[in-house]
Amino acid sequence: MSDKNNKTLKPGWRRVKFGDVVRLSKARSQDPLADGIERYVGLEHLEPGDLRIRSWGNVADGVTFTSVFQPGQVLFGKRRAYQRKVAVADFSGVCSGDIYVLETKDAQVLLPELLPFICQTDAFFDHAVGTSAGSLSPRTNWTSLANFDFALPPLGDQRRTIHLLSAVEEQSEAVLKALAAATKLRKSVALETFSRISSPKVKMGSVAEIRNGSTPRRANDEFWKGAIPWLPTGKVNERLIRHADEFITEKALSECPLTLIPAGATLVAMIGEGQTRGRAAMLAIDSCINQNFGAVIPGDSLDPWYLFYLLESSYEALRHWSQGTNQHALSCGLLKSFPIPVPSLEEQRELVARLRGIESAESQLAARLDLTHEMRRTAHLTALSME
């Protein structure tokens, strides 16, 4: 390290290698149940940007994981590091081999409470992503992470940084809990309201048009990078689809089995692993869709938002409506025959107004959560800046 680099550091700060102050835990358990370990954590249980572990699996249900973690240790997702998955354990368990278990070597050099915040910095993720190898599922390795070079504050500055960043995390957690409560209330109100509708049920195909889509051949460059939005099934998780990530050409629209689905339709995922099948999303733009989406276009007797809230609340019913031997799936035919209540438009709009009021509070809380995330990023940059 040159004297020139030293001059850029704050007084008392020094440059270190990550591996000089952090160790990779190698604790293992060949029989977690026998060792009294009840929970396991996979990459799917870690949420991007969230330091809390909010879900886990039960070892008793069967798992092959052997890496042991303890409360206070940091879990870092080494596979697809761009997903920014870092969390602090608050219970003991075993975790996937795609998760590194990290801890500080000496609490008199690097306070354990600061480690997760260092692992959340843009510089750390840039290093992890930049040193990852593999095309489909890139992974970084410990040797590369250990070489990450960063500026380490003295203990007094570390304590002040922890206090600042912890306060930002607590604020973010409070907003997140309020948002979760508002979402739970909306879903509860929707389920209760739809269960009380006394109007007779009709087949959805009698009051709405059901359309499907397709995927233009990827190898044909004339079909892609046009101006027409096209949506894969994964977009259903956005719930309100305001934009597309992929676009097709007029040639694709004219030569492939595709039609433009109008804004105001509800899209239903007809197949999908895990929890995807049966999910509904409101389409806010005119767009084409892939073959695994079913587009439900409301007729004159249906308010578009009523239809969306109804199908969103019918998630479990739609999954049970699926058919198939090896993999259950919905189809346009099944969606056409799916029974739905159709009260008067006035009743529909009253219900929508009630749910939209709750959703307005959700939107405000979501915007506030985004603000706290930006505050956290700014706080990281300020508190851990070496200059």
Contacts in CASP RR format, 6 or more apart in sequence:
PFRMAT RR
TARGET T0000
AUTHOR 0000-0000-0000
METHOD contacts of the structure
MODEL  1
MSDKNNKTLKPGWRRVKFGDVVRLSKARSQDPLADGIERYVGLEHLEPGD
LRIRSWGNVADGVTFTSVFQPGQVLFGKRRAYQRKVAVADFSGVCSGDIY
VLETKDAQVLLPELLPFICQTDAFFDHAVGTSAGSLSPRTNWTSLANFDF
ALPPLGDQRRTIHLLSAVEEQSEAVLKALAAATKLRKSVALETFSRISSP
KVKMGSVAEIRNGSTPRRANDEFWKGAIPWLPTGKVNERLIRHADEFITE
KALSECPLTLIPAGATLVAMIGEGQTRGRAAMLAIDSCINQNFGAVIPGD
SLDPWYLFYLLESSYEALRHWSQGTNQHALSCGLLKSFPIPVPSLEEQRE
LVARLRGIESAESQLAARLDLTHEMRRTAHLTALSME
1 15 0 8 1.000
5 15 0 8 1.000
8 386 0 8 1.000
8 387 0 8 1.000
9 15 0 8 1.000
9 151 0 8 1.000
9 386 0 8 1.000
9 387 0 8 1.000
10 151 0 8 1.000
10 153 0 8 1.000
10 157 0 8 1.000
10 386 0 8 1.000
10 387 0 8 1.000
12 153 0 8 1.000
12 154 0 8 1.000
12 157 0 8 1.000
13 151 0 8 1.000
13 152 0 8 1.000
13 153 0 8 1.000
13 154 0 8 1.000
13 157 0 8 1.000
13 386 0 8 1.000
14 151 0 8 1.000
14 152 0 8 1.000
15 149 0 8 1.000
15 150 0 8 1.000
15 151 0 8 1.000
15 152 0 8 1.000
15 386 0 8 1.000
16 149 0 8 1.000
16 150 0 8 1.000
16 151 0 8 1.000
16 152 0 8 1.000
17 146 0 8 1.000
17 147 0 8 1.000
17 148 0 8 1.000
17 149 0 8 1.000
18 118 0 8 1.000
18 124 0 8 1.000
18 145 0 8 1.000
18 146 0 8 1.000
18 147 0 8 1.000
18 148 0 8 1.000
18 149 0 8 1.000
18 150 0 8 1.000
19 105 0 8 1.000
19 145 0 8 1.000
19 146 0 8 1.000
19 147 0 8 1.000
19 148 0 8 1.000
20 105 0 8 1.000
21 104 0 8 1.000
21 105 0 8 1.000
21 106 0 8 1.000
21 109 0 8 1.000
21 110 0 8 1.000
21 152 0 8 1.000
22 102 0 8 1.000
22 103 0 8 1.000
22 104 0 8 1.000
22 105 0 8 1.000
22 110 0 8 1.000
22 115 0 8 1.000
22 146 0 8 1.000
23 102 0 8 1.000
23 103 0 8 1.000
23 104 0 8 1.000
23 105 0 8 1.000
24 100 0 8 1.000
24 101 0 8 1.000
24 102 0 8 1.000
24 142 0 8 1.000
24 146 0 8 1.000
25 67 0 8 1.000
25 68 0 8 1.000
25 69 0 8 1.000
25 73 0 8 1.000
25 101 0 8 1.000
25 102 0 8 1.000
25 103 0 8 1.000
27 67 0 8 1.000
27 68 0 8 1.000
27 69 0 8 1.000
27 70 0 8 1.000
27 101 0 8 1.000
28 66 0 8 1.000
28 67 0 8 1.000
28 68 0 8 1.000
29 35 0 8 1.000
29 37 0 8 1.000
29 66 0 8 1.000
29 68 0 8 1.000
29 94 0 8 1.000
30 66 0 8 1.000
32 40 0 8 1.000
32 59 0 8 1.000
32 63 0 8 1.000
32 65 0 8 1.000
32 66 0 8 1.000
32 68 0 8 1.000
32 93 0 8 1.000
32 94 0 8 1.000
33 59 0 8 1.000
33 60 0 8 1.000
37 59 0 8 1.000
37 68 0 8 1.000
37 92 0 8 1.000
37 93 0 8 1.000
37 94 0 8 1.000
38 58 0 8 1.000
38 59 0 8 1.000
38 60 0 8 1.000
38 93 0 8 1.000
39 56 0 8 1.000
39 57 0 8 1.000
39 58 0 8 1.000
39 59 0 8 1.000
39 91 0 8 1.000
39 92 0 8 1.000
39 93 0 8 1.000
39 94 0 8 1.000
40 56 0 8 1.000
40 57 0 8 1.000
40 58 0 8 1.000
40 59 0 8 1.000
40 63 0 8 1.000
40 65 0 8 1.000
40 93 0 8 1.000
40 94 0 8 1.000
40 95 0 8 1.000
40 96 0 8 1.000
41 53 0 8 1.000
41 56 0 8 1.000
41 57 0 8 1.000
41 69 0 8 1.000
41 75 0 8 1.000
41 89 0 8 1.000
41 93 0 8 1.000
41 94 0 8 1.000
41 95 0 8 1.000
41 96 0 8 1.000
41 99 0 8 1.000
42 56 0 8 1.000
42 65 0 8 1.000
42 95 0 8 1.000
42 96 0 8 1.000
42 98 0 8 1.000
42 99 0 8 1.000
43 77 0 8 1.000
43 79 0 8 1.000
43 80 0 8 1.000
43 85 0 8 1.000
43 96 0 8 1.000
43 98 0 8 1.000
43 99 0 8 1.000
45 53 0 8 1.000
45 54 0 8 1.000
45 55 0 8 1.000
45 56 0 8 1.000
45 57 0 8 1.000
46 53 0 8 1.000
46 75 0 8 1.000
46 77 0 8 1.000
46 85 0 8 1.000
46 86 0 8 1.000
46 87 0 8 1.000
46 99 0 8 1.000
47 54 0 8 1.000
47 85 0 8 1.000
47 87 0 8 1.000
48 83 0 8 1.000
48 84 0 8 1.000
48 85 0 8 1.000
49 84 0 8 1.000
49 85 0 8 1.000
49 86 0 8 1.000
49 120 0 8 1.000
49 373 0 8 1.000
50 87 0 8 1.000
51 86 0 8 1.000
51 87 0 8 1.000
51 88 0 8 1.000
51 116 0 8 1.000
51 120 0 8 1.000
51 169 0 8 1.000
52 87 0 8 1.000
52 88 0 8 1.000
52 90 0 8 1.000
52 173 0 8 1.000
53 75 0 8 1.000
53 87 0 8 1.000
53 88 0 8 1.000
53 89 0 8 1.000
53 90 0 8 1.000
53 91 0 8 1.000
57 63 0 8 1.000
59 93 0 8 1.000
59 94 0 8 1.000
63 94 0 8 1.000
65 94 0 8 1.000
65 95 0 8 1.000
65 96 0 8 1.000
65 97 0 8 1.000
66 94 0 8 1.000
67 94 0 8 1.000
67 95 0 8 1.000
67 96 0 8 1.000
67 97 0 8 1.000
67 99 0 8 1.000
67 101 0 8 1.000
68 92 0 8 1.000
68 93 0 8 1.000
68 94 0 8 1.000
68 101 0 8 1.000
69 75 0 8 1.000
69 89 0 8 1.000
69 92 0 8 1.000
69 93 0 8 1.000
69 94 0 8 1.000
69 95 0 8 1.000
69 101 0 8 1.000
70 89 0 8 1.000
70 92 0 8 1.000
70 93 0 8 1.000
71 89 0 8 1.000
71 90 0 8 1.000
71 91 0 8 1.000
71 92 0 8 1.000
72 88 0 8 1.000
72 89 0 8 1.000
72 90 0 8 1.000
72 103 0 8 1.000
72 112 0 8 1.000
73 88 0 8 1.000
73 89 0 8 1.000
73 101 0 8 1.000
73 102 0 8 1.000
73 103 0 8 1.000
74 86 0 8 1.000
74 87 0 8 1.000
74 88 0 8 1.000
74 89 0 8 1.000
74 101 0 8 1.000
74 102 0 8 1.000
74 103 0 8 1.000
74 115 0 8 1.000
74 116 0 8 1.000
74 119 0 8 1.000
75 85 0 8 1.000
75 86 0 8 1.000
75 87 0 8 1.000
75 88 0 8 1.000
75 89 0 8 1.000
75 95 0 8 1.000
75 99 0 8 1.000
75 100 0 8 1.000
75 101 0 8 1.000
75 102 0 8 1.000
76 85 0 8 1.000
76 86 0 8 1.000
76 99 0 8 1.000
76 100 0 8 1.000
76 102 0 8 1.000
76 119 0 8 1.000
76 128 0 8 1.000
77 83 0 8 1.000
77 85 0 8 1.000
77 86 0 8 1.000
77 98 0 8 1.000
77 99 0 8 1.000
77 100 0 8 1.000
78 98 0 8 1.000
78 99 0 8 1.000
78 100 0 8 1.000
78 128 0 8 1.000
78 139 0 8 1.000
78 140 0 8 1.000
78 141 0 8 1.000
78 145 0 8 1.000
79 98 0 8 1.000
79 137 0 8 1.000
79 138 0 8 1.000
79 139 0 8 1.000
80 132 0 8 1.000
80 137 0 8 1.000
80 138 0 8 1.000
80 139 0 8 1.000
81 125 0 8 1.000
81 128 0 8 1.000
81 129 0 8 1.000
81 132 0 8 1.000
81 138 0 8 1.000
81 139 0 8 1.000
81 140 0 8 1.000
82 125 0 8 1.000
82 129 0 8 1.000
84 120 0 8 1.000
84 125 0 8 1.000
86 116 0 8 1.000
86 119 0 8 1.000
86 120 0 8 1.000
87 116 0 8 1.000
88 116 0 8 1.000
95 101 0 8 1.000
98 139 0 8 1.000
100 142 0 8 1.000
100 145 0 8 1.000
102 115 0 8 1.000
102 119 0 8 1.000
103 112 0 8 1.000
103 115 0 8 1.000
104 110 0 8 1.000
104 111 0 8 1.000
104 112 0 8 1.000
104 115 0 8 1.000
108 155 0 8 1.000
109 152 0 8 1.000
110 152 0 8 1.000
110 158 0 8 1.000
111 155 0 8 1.000
111 158 0 8 1.000
111 159 0 8 1.000
111 162 0 8 1.000
113 162 0 8 1.000
113 166 0 8 1.000
114 158 0 8 1.000
114 161 0 8 1.000
114 162 0 8 1.000
117 161 0 8 1.000
117 162 0 8 1.000
117 165 0 8 1.000
117 380 0 8 1.000
117 383 0 8 1.000
117 384 0 8 1.000
118 124 0 8 1.000
118 150 0 8 1.000
118 384 0 8 1.000
120 380 0 8 1.000
121 150 0 8 1.000
121 380 0 8 1.000
121 384 0 8 1.000
122 377 0 8 1.000
122 380 0 8 1.000
122 381 0 8 1.000
123 148 0 8 1.000
123 150 0 8 1.000
124 148 0 8 1.000
124 150 0 8 1.000
127 144 0 8 1.000
127 145 0 8 1.000
127 148 0 8 1.000
128 140 0 8 1.000
128 144 0 8 1.000
128 145 0 8 1.000
128 148 0 8 1.000
129 138 0 8 1.000
129 140 0 8 1.000
130 140 0 8 1.000
131 140 0 8 1.000
131 141 0 8 1.000
131 144 0 8 1.000
131 145 0 8 1.000
132 138 0 8 1.000
132 139 0 8 1.000
132 140 0 8 1.000
133 139 0 8 1.000
133 140 0 8 1.000
133 141 0 8 1.000
150 384 0 8 1.000
150 386 0 8 1.000
151 384 0 8 1.000
151 385 0 8 1.000
151 386 0 8 1.000
153 161 0 8 1.000
153 384 0 8 1.000
160 383 0 8 1.000
161 383 0 8 1.000
161 384 0 8 1.000
164 379 0 8 1.000
164 383 0 8 1.000
165 376 0 8 1.000
165 379 0 8 1.000
165 380 0 8 1.000
165 383 0 8 1.000
168 372 0 8 1.000
168 375 0 8 1.000
168 376 0 8 1.000
168 379 0 8 1.000
169 376 0 8 1.000
171 372 0 8 1.000
171 375 0 8 1.000
172 369 0 8 1.000
172 372 0 8 1.000
172 373 0 8 1.000
172 376 0 8 1.000
175 365 0 8 1.000
175 368 0 8 1.000
175 369 0 8 1.000
175 372 0 8 1.000
176 369 0 8 1.000
178 365 0 8 1.000
179 362 0 8 1.000
179 365 0 8 1.000
179 366 0 8 1.000
179 369 0 8 1.000
182 358 0 8 1.000
182 361 0 8 1.000
182 362 0 8 1.000
182 365 0 8 1.000
183 362 0 8 1.000
185 358 0 8 1.000
186 355 0 8 1.000
186 358 0 8 1.000
186 359 0 8 1.000
186 362 0 8 1.000
187 313 0 8 1.000
189 354 0 8 1.000
189 355 0 8 1.000
189 358 0 8 1.000
190 309 0 8 1.000
190 312 0 8 1.000
190 313 0 8 1.000
190 355 0 8 1.000
191 313 0 8 1.000
193 351 0 8 1.000
193 354 0 8 1.000
193 355 0 8 1.000
194 309 0 8 1.000
194 310 0 8 1.000
194 313 0 8 1.000
194 314 0 8 1.000
194 341 0 8 1.000
197 341 0 8 1.000
197 343 0 8 1.000
197 347 0 8 1.000
198 341 0 8 1.000
199 341 0 8 1.000
199 342 0 8 1.000
199 343 0 8 1.000
199 347 0 8 1.000
200 341 0 8 1.000
201 339 0 8 1.000
201 340 0 8 1.000
201 341 0 8 1.000
201 342 0 8 1.000
202 339 0 8 1.000
202 340 0 8 1.000
202 341 0 8 1.000
202 342 0 8 1.000
203 336 0 8 1.000
203 337 0 8 1.000
203 338 0 8 1.000
203 339 0 8 1.000
204 210 0 8 1.000
204 296 0 8 1.000
204 335 0 8 1.000
204 336 0 8 1.000
204 337 0 8 1.000
204 338 0 8 1.000
204 339 0 8 1.000
204 340 0 8 1.000
205 335 0 8 1.000
205 336 0 8 1.000
205 337 0 8 1.000
207 298 0 8 1.000
207 299 0 8 1.000
207 301 0 8 1.000
207 302 0 8 1.000
207 340 0 8 1.000
207 342 0 8 1.000
208 296 0 8 1.000
208 297 0 8 1.000
208 298 0 8 1.000
208 299 0 8 1.000
208 302 0 8 1.000
208 307 0 8 1.000
209 296 0 8 1.000
209 297 0 8 1.000
209 299 0 8 1.000
210 294 0 8 1.000
210 295 0 8 1.000
210 296 0 8 1.000
210 297 0 8 1.000
210 332 0 8 1.000
210 333 0 8 1.000
210 335 0 8 1.000
210 336 0 8 1.000
211 259 0 8 1.000
211 261 0 8 1.000
211 294 0 8 1.000
211 295 0 8 1.000
211 297 0 8 1.000
211 332 0 8 1.000
212 289 0 8 1.000
212 291 0 8 1.000
212 293 0 8 1.000
212 294 0 8 1.000
212 295 0 8 1.000
212 332 0 8 1.000
213 257 0 8 1.000
213 258 0 8 1.000
213 259 0 8 1.000
213 288 0 8 1.000
213 289 0 8 1.000
213 290 0 8 1.000
213 291 0 8 1.000
213 293 0 8 1.000
213 294 0 8 1.000
213 295 0 8 1.000
214 256 0 8 1.000
214 257 0 8 1.000
214 258 0 8 1.000
214 290 0 8 1.000
214 291 0 8 1.000
215 232 0 8 1.000
215 290 0 8 1.000
215 291 0 8 1.000
216 223 0 8 1.000
216 224 0 8 1.000
216 230 0 8 1.000
216 248 0 8 1.000
216 252 0 8 1.000
216 256 0 8 1.000
216 258 0 8 1.000
217 223 0 8 1.000
217 256 0 8 1.000
218 224 0 8 1.000
220 252 0 8 1.000
222 249 0 8 1.000
222 251 0 8 1.000
222 252 0 8 1.000
223 248 0 8 1.000
223 249 0 8 1.000
223 251 0 8 1.000
223 252 0 8 1.000
223 255 0 8 1.000
223 256 0 8 1.000
224 246 0 8 1.000
224 247 0 8 1.000
224 248 0 8 1.000
224 249 0 8 1.000
224 252 0 8 1.000
225 247 0 8 1.000
225 249 0 8 1.000
226 247 0 8 1.000
226 248 0 8 1.000
226 249 0 8 1.000
226 250 0 8 1.000
227 247 0 8 1.000
227 249 0 8 1.000
228 247 0 8 1.000
228 248 0 8 1.000
228 249 0 8 1.000
228 250 0 8 1.000
228 252 0 8 1.000
228 253 0 8 1.000
228 260 0 8 1.000
228 287 0 8 1.000
228 288 0 8 1.000
229 243 0 8 1.000
229 244 0 8 1.000
229 246 0 8 1.000
229 247 0 8 1.000
229 285 0 8 1.000
229 286 0 8 1.000
229 287 0 8 1.000
229 288 0 8 1.000
230 244 0 8 1.000
230 246 0 8 1.000
230 247 0 8 1.000
230 248 0 8 1.000
230 287 0 8 1.000
230 288 0 8 1.000
230 289 0 8 1.000
230 290 0 8 1.000
231 241 0 8 1.000
231 244 0 8 1.000
231 246 0 8 1.000
231 267 0 8 1.000
231 287 0 8 1.000
231 288 0 8 1.000
231 289 0 8 1.000
231 290 0 8 1.000
231 293 0 8 1.000
232 246 0 8 1.000
232 290 0 8 1.000
232 292 0 8 1.000
233 269 0 8 1.000
233 270 0 8 1.000
233 271 0 8 1.000
233 272 0 8 1.000
233 276 0 8 1.000
233 290 0 8 1.000
233 292 0 8 1.000
233 293 0 8 1.000
234 269 0 8 1.000
234 276 0 8 1.000
235 241 0 8 1.000
235 244 0 8 1.000
235 245 0 8 1.000
235 267 0 8 1.000
235 281 0 8 1.000
236 267 0 8 1.000
236 268 0 8 1.000
236 269 0 8 1.000
236 276 0 8 1.000
236 279 0 8 1.000
236 280 0 8 1.000
236 281 0 8 1.000
236 293 0 8 1.000
237 276 0 8 1.000
237 279 0 8 1.000
237 281 0 8 1.000
238 281 0 8 1.000
239 281 0 8 1.000
239 282 0 8 1.000
239 312 0 8 1.000
240 281 0 8 1.000
240 282 0 8 1.000
240 284 0 8 1.000
241 267 0 8 1.000
241 281 0 8 1.000
241 282 0 8 1.000
241 283 0 8 1.000
241 284 0 8 1.000
241 285 0 8 1.000
241 287 0 8 1.000
242 284 0 8 1.000
242 285 0 8 1.000
243 285 0 8 1.000
244 285 0 8 1.000
244 287 0 8 1.000
248 256 0 8 1.000
248 258 0 8 1.000
248 288 0 8 1.000
252 258 0 8 1.000
253 260 0 8 1.000
253 288 0 8 1.000
258 288 0 8 1.000
259 288 0 8 1.000
260 286 0 8 1.000
260 287 0 8 1.000
260 288 0 8 1.000
261 267 0 8 1.000
261 283 0 8 1.000
261 286 0 8 1.000
261 287 0 8 1.000
261 288 0 8 1.000
261 289 0 8 1.000
261 295 0 8 1.000
261 297 0 8 1.000
262 283 0 8 1.000
262 286 0 8 1.000
262 297 0 8 1.000
263 283 0 8 1.000
263 284 0 8 1.000
263 285 0 8 1.000
263 286 0 8 1.000
264 282 0 8 1.000
264 283 0 8 1.000
264 284 0 8 1.000
264 297 0 8 1.000
264 298 0 8 1.000
264 304 0 8 1.000
264 308 0 8 1.000
265 283 0 8 1.000
265 295 0 8 1.000
265 296 0 8 1.000
265 297 0 8 1.000
265 298 0 8 1.000
265 304 0 8 1.000
266 280 0 8 1.000
266 281 0 8 1.000
266 282 0 8 1.000
266 283 0 8 1.000
266 295 0 8 1.000
266 296 0 8 1.000
266 298 0 8 1.000
266 304 0 8 1.000
266 307 0 8 1.000
266 308 0 8 1.000
266 311 0 8 1.000
267 280 0 8 1.000
267 281 0 8 1.000
267 282 0 8 1.000
267 283 0 8 1.000
267 289 0 8 1.000
267 293 0 8 1.000
267 294 0 8 1.000
267 295 0 8 1.000
267 296 0 8 1.000
268 278 0 8 1.000
268 279 0 8 1.000
268 280 0 8 1.000
268 293 0 8 1.000
268 294 0 8 1.000
268 295 0 8 1.000
268 296 0 8 1.000
268 311 0 8 1.000
268 318 0 8 1.000
268 330 0 8 1.000
268 335 0 8 1.000
269 276 0 8 1.000
269 277 0 8 1.000
269 278 0 8 1.000
269 279 0 8 1.000
269 280 0 8 1.000
269 292 0 8 1.000
269 293 0 8 1.000
269 294 0 8 1.000
269 330 0 8 1.000
270 277 0 8 1.000
270 278 0 8 1.000
270 292 0 8 1.000
270 293 0 8 1.000
270 294 0 8 1.000
270 329 0 8 1.000
270 330 0 8 1.000
270 331 0 8 1.000
270 335 0 8 1.000
271 277 0 8 1.000
271 292 0 8 1.000
271 327 0 8 1.000
271 329 0 8 1.000
271 330 0 8 1.000
272 292 0 8 1.000
272 329 0 8 1.000
277 318 0 8 1.000
277 319 0 8 1.000
277 322 0 8 1.000
277 328 0 8 1.000
277 329 0 8 1.000
277 330 0 8 1.000
278 315 0 8 1.000
278 318 0 8 1.000
278 319 0 8 1.000
278 322 0 8 1.000
278 330 0 8 1.000
279 312 0 8 1.000
279 315 0 8 1.000
280 308 0 8 1.000
280 311 0 8 1.000
280 312 0 8 1.000
280 314 0 8 1.000
280 315 0 8 1.000
280 318 0 8 1.000
281 308 0 8 1.000
282 304 0 8 1.000
282 305 0 8 1.000
282 308 0 8 1.000
283 295 0 8 1.000
289 295 0 8 1.000
294 330 0 8 1.000
294 332 0 8 1.000
294 335 0 8 1.000
296 307 0 8 1.000
296 311 0 8 1.000
296 335 0 8 1.000
298 304 0 8 1.000
298 307 0 8 1.000
301 342 0 8 1.000
301 345 0 8 1.000
302 342 0 8 1.000
302 348 0 8 1.000
303 345 0 8 1.000
303 348 0 8 1.000
303 349 0 8 1.000
303 352 0 8 1.000
305 352 0 8 1.000
305 355 0 8 1.000
305 356 0 8 1.000
306 348 0 8 1.000
306 349 0 8 1.000
306 351 0 8 1.000
306 352 0 8 1.000
309 351 0 8 1.000
309 352 0 8 1.000
309 355 0 8 1.000
310 340 0 8 1.000
310 341 0 8 1.000
311 318 0 8 1.000
311 340 0 8 1.000
314 338 0 8 1.000
314 340 0 8 1.000
317 338 0 8 1.000
318 330 0 8 1.000
318 338 0 8 1.000
319 328 0 8 1.000
321 330 0 8 1.000
321 334 0 8 1.000
321 338 0 8 1.000
322 328 0 8 1.000
322 329 0 8 1.000
322 330 0 8 1.000
322 334 0 8 1.000
323 329 0 8 1.000
323 330 0 8 1.000
323 331 0 8 1.000
323 334 0 8 1.000
END
